[in-house]
Amino acid sequence: QVQLVESGGGLVQPGGSLRLSCAASGSFFKVYNMGWYRQAPGKERELVARITSGGSPNVTSSVKGRFTISRDNDKNTMYLQMNRLTIEDTAVYYCNTYPPLRAAWGQGTQVTVSS
């Protein structure tokens, strides 16, 4: 069973930074490609960044140059470093496999960017 727990969200001012973590249970983590997703109010959930099982990252154009995805397979943990945050980054952020597994969606972590 895939279990993922997101943490690290919060309230930050525009231009600030946050680091999100995704803790995975079980031995599956090492073999899966993983992704960070977000859902803003009134919008559909979207992919923000993804990373292969071997650690090759890819981020979407909307966050390129500001967000960095990484993973530590020894710790079964994935990270999303978010810099130069804007109001448009306000959303609930989720981690999941890539492509996502329906049963693996967690509660997410809220990121609010506001002055």
C-alpha positions as CSV (number, residue, x, y, z in Angstrom):
1,Q,0.0,0.0,0.0
2,V,1.3,3.4,-1.0
3,Q,1.2,6.0,1.7
4,L,2.5,9.5,1.3
5,V,2.5,12.4,3.7
6,E,3.2,15.9,2.7
7,S,4.6,18.6,5.1
8,G,6.3,22.0,5.1
9,G,3.5,24.3,3.8
10,G,2.6,27.5,5.4
11,L,2.0,31.2,5.0
12,V,4.8,33.2,3.3
13,Q,5.1,36.6,1.8
14,P,5.7,37.1,-1.9
15,G,9.3,36.5,-2.8
16,G,9.7,34.1,0.1
17,S,10.7,30.5,0.2
18,L,9.4,27.2,1.5
19,R,10.6,23.6,1.4
20,L,8.0,20.9,1.1
21,S,8.7,17.3,2.1
22,C,6.9,14.1,1.0
23,A,7.5,11.1,3.2
24,A,6.7,7.7,1.7
25,S,6.1,4.5,3.5
26,G,7.1,1.1,2.1
27,S,9.8,0.0,-0.2
28,F,8.0,1.1,-3.4
29,F,9.4,4.6,-3.3
30,K,12.8,3.8,-4.8
31,V,11.4,2.3,-8.0
32,Y,8.7,4.9,-8.8
33,N,8.9,8.1,-10.7
34,M,7.4,10.8,-8.4
35,G,5.7,14.1,-8.8
36,W,4.6,17.2,-7.0
37,Y,1.1,18.5,-7.9
38,R,-0.9,21.5,-6.7
39,Q,-4.5,22.6,-6.7
40,A,-5.4,26.2,-6.5
41,P,-8.9,27.3,-5.4
42,G,-11.4,26.9,-8.3
43,K,-8.8,25.2,-10.5
44,E,-8.0,21.6,-11.4
45,R,-5.0,19.8,-9.9
46,E,-1.9,20.2,-12.0
47,L,1.6,18.8,-12.2
48,V,4.3,21.1,-10.9
49,A,7.4,19.0,-11.1
50,R,8.4,15.4,-11.5
51,I,11.5,13.3,-10.9
52,T,12.6,9.9,-12.1
53,S,13.4,7.0,-9.8
54,G,17.0,7.8,-10.6
55,G,16.8,11.4,-9.7
56,S,16.4,13.2,-13.0
57,P,14.2,16.3,-12.4
58,N,11.8,18.1,-14.6
59,V,9.7,21.2,-13.7
60,T,6.9,22.9,-15.5
61,S,7.5,26.2,-17.2
62,S,5.4,28.1,-14.7
63,V,7.9,27.3,-11.9
64,K,11.1,26.8,-13.8
65,G,14.0,28.7,-12.3
66,R,12.1,29.0,-9.0
67,F,11.3,25.5,-7.9
68,T,13.6,22.5,-7.5
69,I,12.5,18.9,-7.0
70,S,14.8,16.4,-5.4
71,R,14.6,13.0,-3.6
72,D,16.5,10.9,-1.1
73,N,15.8,7.3,-1.8
74,D,17.6,6.2,1.4
75,K,15.2,8.3,3.4
76,N,12.1,7.5,1.2
77,T,11.6,11.3,1.0
78,M,11.0,13.7,-1.8
79,Y,11.4,17.5,-1.6
80,L,10.2,20.6,-3.4
81,Q,12.3,23.7,-2.8
82,M,10.2,26.8,-3.7
83,N,11.9,30.1,-4.1
84,R,10.6,33.5,-5.2
85,L,7.1,32.5,-4.4
86,T,4.2,34.5,-5.9
87,I,0.5,34.9,-5.1
88,E,-0.2,32.6,-8.0
89,D,1.6,29.7,-6.2
90,T,-1.0,29.6,-3.5
91,A,-2.5,26.1,-3.5
92,V,-2.7,22.8,-1.8
93,Y,0.4,20.8,-2.8
94,Y,0.4,17.1,-3.1
95,C,2.9,14.4,-3.8
96,N,2.2,11.2,-5.7
97,T,3.8,8.9,-8.2
98,Y,4.1,10.0,-11.8
99,P,1.8,9.3,-13.3
100,P,-0.4,9.5,-10.2
101,L,-2.0,6.6,-8.4
102,R,-5.6,7.3,-7.5
103,A,-5.3,5.5,-4.1
104,A,-2.1,7.4,-3.2
105,W,-3.5,10.9,-2.9
106,G,-2.9,12.3,0.6
107,Q,-4.2,15.3,2.4
108,G,-1.7,17.7,0.9
109,T,0.0,20.7,2.5
110,Q,-1.4,24.2,2.1
111,V,0.9,26.9,0.7
112,T,-0.4,30.5,1.0
113,V,1.5,33.3,-0.5
114,S,0.2,36.7,0.8
115,S,1.4,40.0,1.9
